[in-house]
Amino acid sequence: MGNSSQRVVVKVNGQEYLVEVGDLNTTPVIVVVDGHTYEVVVEGQPTEIQAKPTATVSIPPVEITPHETPKEQNTITAASEARVLAPLPGDIVDVKVQPGQQVSTGDSLCVIDAMKMRNEIRSPRDGRIANVEVSVGQSVDYGDVLIVFE
């Protein structure tokens, strides 16, 4: 994240999480919790967080929900289970597969740079790549098709 982000350790129900909070003056606020990116809508006026990088901080409850695509645009479409969609907007900085390549669940497909954070897009299933819809340097929007499986 950029210069306006803050890193804190948050304790929820006894479990500690490393949280990087983006610019609180934007909506939604981009929050990274243990490497997972979320969009958070803060209601009311945000208060400034005062924290040291490894301190445990108590903050008012905020509803955090995973960043999900609309049901008709899940990462893998329910009807064909053949497309991988961009889970967030950003720039493609690496493409790790090519058409015809066999991949396994969890294999890296490509990398999206969003807010100076690299987000590895992994294969949700075993299969063969039919088409790569993106290239290095290309900007993608939330929900754009990245990879098509056979």
Secondary structure, DSSP 8 states (H G I E B T S, - for coil): --TT-EEEEEEETTEEEEEEE--TTSSSEEEEETTEEEEE---S--------TT-EE-------EE----GGG-SS-TTT--EEE-SS-EEEEEE---TT-EE-TT-EEEEEEETTEEEEEE-SS-EEEEEE---TT-EE-TT-EEEEE-
